[in-house]
Structures are given as C-alpha cells and as structure tokens.
Amino acid sequence: MIQLLPTDAPFAPQLEKVRSMVEVLAYMGNDLFPINSARESLHKQSEFELSEDGTWVLSKKDKKLLTSLGRRGHFTPFTHNGVIFRIKMPIYIARQWFKHTVGFSYNEVSRRYVSEPPEFEFGFPWQRKPTDGIKQGAGEVFNDETQERFNSEYAVLIRHASDLYSNWIARGMAPQQARKLLPVSYYTEFWQTGNVESFARLYKLRVDPEAQLETQQYALAIGEHMSKLFPEAWATKTRDYHGEEVAALNSRIAALEAQLARSENERLRLERAQAAA
Ligand SMILES: Cc1cc2nc3c(=O)[nH]c(=O)nc-3n(C[C@H](O)[C@H](O)[C@H](O)COP(=O)(O)OP(=O)(O)OC[C@H]3O[C@@H](n4cnc5c(N)ncnc54)[C@H](O)[C@@H]3O)c2cc1C
C-alpha cells in the first residue's frame, strides 16, 4: 500500500529502490587528494594519522586546510577525486540530470541499437499540482484510493506501449523509430564520470526541495556513495558555508553587543560615582 508522506520528505521506499540503481563502478583518490593537490604548490604532501581508535584520519592541520579550501570556493583541489557511477533512471529524470555538464562525462545505452523490452518506473506516489500560485513542482500526495486509480490507468498505458513496442520490433521496425511509442517513464542506463566538485554541485541543486522529488532520490543516493568514499572532502563541499558565515557573524554581533553593554554599564557606574562624589 502506498504511504502518505509529507511532500518535503524523501519517499523512503523509493529511495531504497533508487539506491540499487546508482552503482559505483570505480573511483580514484581519498580525502587526502584535495589537501595534497593544494599542498603541491609548496611541494609538500601530507599523510593520514592513526587515531586513538585505530582508524586513519586527517590531521587537525589538514582538516583546517580542507575547510579553508571549501569555504573560499577553491575548486581544482576537489576535481582530482574521480568516480564512475552506473545509473539507471527514467528518461524524464535523465533529461534533467544531463543538464549537469561541467566536470562530467556520460555514455548512455542507445535505443537506436538496443531493442530489449523496456522497463518502466512504477510506484512513486502521484501528487497534485501545487497550489497558492506556485508554478513549479508538485503538491500533496493523492489519497490511497485515487493513487490506485491513477496506478491502474498508468499500468494500462505502459502495458500497451510495451506490447506494441515488442510487436513493432518483431515486425522489423528499426529500434530508433519503435522507441517513439515509449512513455518518458522508461528506464535508461548510463555511465557518469565526475569528481567531488561536479557531483557536489549536482547534489546541492538536486536535493533542494525545489527539485523534483523523484530526482532528489537519485541525488541522495549519489550523496550516500560520495560520503562513504570521501567523507571529509564531500562534507566540506556540501556544507552550507553561507549558514556558517551567518552563524559566525551572529556570534560576532553578540560579542560586540556584550562589549557595548559592558561599556554602557561602566559608563552608568562612573556617572553614579561622579554624582555621589
Ligand atoms: C530545480 C531546478 C529546476 C530547473 N528548471 C529548469 C527548466 O525549467 N528549464 C531548463 O532548461 N533547465 C532547468 N534546470 C536546469 C538548470 O538551469 C541547469 O541547467 C542545471 O541545474 C545544471 O546547472 P549547473 O550550473 O550545474 O550547470 P553545468 O553546466 O554543470 O555548469 C556548472 C557551472 O559551470 C559554470 N558554467 C557552465 N557553463 C558556463 C558558461 N557557458 N559560461 C559561464 N560559466 C559556465 C557555471 O558556474 C555553472 O553553474 C533546472 C534545475 C533545477 C535544479
């Protein structure tokens, strides 16, 4: 049964499914790569340190450098950690995904050449169009009864499209033309090679609540892999520095206010002392 969830929450059952469709084929580097590529300018290199619990970690000095590189927006040090993902996602999401170009290479299965029976996405809860004049995105999830009705209508369409596709292929139609029958929810598959910098950029844009909820699930899956492969570098690149800057500014303002209050108290104390004299 489809769960009713708030629209800003990830659809957990779908995330489980999506996780299996985002696969790491190969990767290069570790958390030292951004640090050592930056240290190359001084012809110096760092090593991991053995922590008290027996794990290899970045030294305090290296962590500080990493944070500074992230905060100042240096990007080249974060381009040396490479990853190749194999991703399977519906065409309508891939259409959005392939907009991310800088720092990426893609190679995709071609339905000009491949005529295997297509697979279709099924199971994301159907949502209403947004209200309050919002043009983009989706609103509330339909109730269970309506979900089932949409699901059965959708199932009829994809079954028909799928059957007709196979039928046309069997009758000798070129795959590049038979694919015109397929709804945009059929799965495509591709390799995507990128780095911490480029994937962090994609991630931040696509986990944002403004992004389509289905697309967010794929970005979350990328984030899970990246944070396992390069925990410190990934955290540095996906941290909200703006939030941090605001917090730092607020604490400076608070300190200044406290200082002003102390001066004001001192001024009042002196005034009282002078009046009493
Ligand atoms: C919520 C959401 C809604 C969207 N809606 C739409 C939509 O309705 N229609 C649509 O067409 N797209 C839409 N997009 C796609 C969006 O406009 C971008 O194309 C996509 O997010 C990729 O952006 P990017 O900055 O990562 O691009 P990339 O091409 O990966 O570029 C990365 C960065 O490199 C730099 N760069 C790249 N090319 C140049 C250049 N020519 N000159 C100077 N600097 C450059 C920029 O700093 C850029 O941000 C949407 C994206 C999101 C997240």
The ligand as an ORCA input file, in Angstrom:
! r2SCAN-3c Opt
* xyz 0 1
  C      15.088     22.935     -9.526
  C      15.621     23.087    -10.902
  C      14.773     23.489    -11.924
  C      15.262     23.631    -13.241
  N      14.402     24.000    -14.227
  C      14.846     24.114    -15.491
  C      13.977     24.470    -16.561
  O      12.802     24.705    -16.354
  N      14.477     24.523    -17.814
  C      15.804     24.287    -18.076
  O      16.208     24.366    -19.229
  N      16.652     23.946    -17.093
  C      16.204     23.852    -15.814
  N      17.070     23.474    -14.821
  C      18.460     23.185    -15.157
  C      19.388     24.337    -14.771
  O      19.076     25.522    -15.434
  C      20.838     23.961    -15.058
  O      21.000     23.751    -16.435
  C      21.237     22.706    -14.329
  O      20.895     22.845    -12.960
  C      22.724     22.486    -14.420
  O      23.346     23.579    -13.789
  P      24.850     23.668    -13.481
  O      25.101     25.053    -13.008
  O      25.231     22.512    -12.631
  O      25.427     23.509    -14.974
  P      26.763     22.957    -15.521
  O      26.569     23.001    -16.990
  O      27.155     21.644    -14.951
  O      27.765     24.099    -15.108
  C      28.411     24.168    -13.848
  C      28.895     25.578    -13.631
  O      29.898     25.912    -14.579
  C      29.778     27.270    -14.940
  N      29.447     27.370    -16.377
  C      28.938     26.399    -17.165
  N      28.780     26.832    -18.428
  C      29.158     28.120    -18.435
  C      29.179     29.122    -19.418
  N      28.761     28.898    -20.666
  N      29.597     30.341    -19.065
  C      29.998     30.615    -17.823
  N      30.004     29.711    -16.819
  C      29.584     28.475    -17.124
  C      28.658     27.862    -14.094
  O      29.182     28.379    -12.896
  C      27.820     26.648    -13.813
  O      26.992     26.801    -12.699
  C      16.619     23.348    -13.515
  C      17.464     22.947    -12.492
  C      16.992     22.800    -11.206
  C      17.937     22.346    -10.104
*
